[in-house]
Amino acid sequence: MSIPTITVIIPVKNNPAGIALLLESLENQTLSKDQLEIIVINNGSTDHTKEIVKQFPVKLYIEKRPGSYAARNLGIKKAKGRYIAFIDSDCLATPKWLENGIKALSIKSVSAIAGQIKFIFKRSNPNIYEYLDSANKLNQKSYTQTGFSATANMFIKKEIFIKHGLFNDKLLSGGDYEFGQRITNSGEKLIYSHSATVLHPARYSTTQIFKKTIRVAKGYKKLAQLGALNHHNLNLYSWLPILRINKNKYYLKFNLPQRLVLVLVANLQKYLSLSFRTF
């Protein structure tokens, strides 16, 4: 049996619909299937996620410890590919995702790739929550400038894990930041790839937005306690209100009352995050 070129690692918990769509998108990759190994880590699902995964030609493992980084670490240990690609169970891979990611990662001096994460919406235009999620999060090009990649779309040479160790699986959020800082501070080269693209559904409700805000805030707090947070440190200016939000092509679709609500929700997010980071 030939050794795969790349192993795709996917942690999943209670997302049968999402993992089915993702695995279908991986079946439609331009990369030859004999170059590909897909590993799914079931991370504490209590629904029929496992049964859905078993319908696809993938390797399924179980990680009982909580947290996606514990799941990813198990996948890394099982991986046989020279390269490793990470993607989240709620994402979709564009057809050339793996082909383009491998091409970028094959550059001799490059250790890891942060691929583009493109947001998609329930309808043609985003609602207020989808807009805030897409305008403020997962800007991979910006992330590489601060020395990390979100694991929703990350390619890396397996040898880098051997050299620098695995993700810190004590972190339930921010493990990708800590790992990225660790390897880039050691001289490894991380670059952005616009062509290695995955699609990510934007969060579309108050509950989803605030749940993500709290999780990320707790991650920042833990990173700060570990002395591993080199950006987003709190100071007096952190408490100033948001008066303007990031604008993209969808902003003009909102009327004045909706734009005011955008600012209000953005500030609620900010102060919710600050409260969980501070207290």
Order of alpha helices (4+ residues) and beta strands (2+ residues): beta-alpha-beta-alpha-beta-alpha-beta-beta-alpha-beta-alpha-alpha-beta-alpha-alpha-beta-alpha-alpha
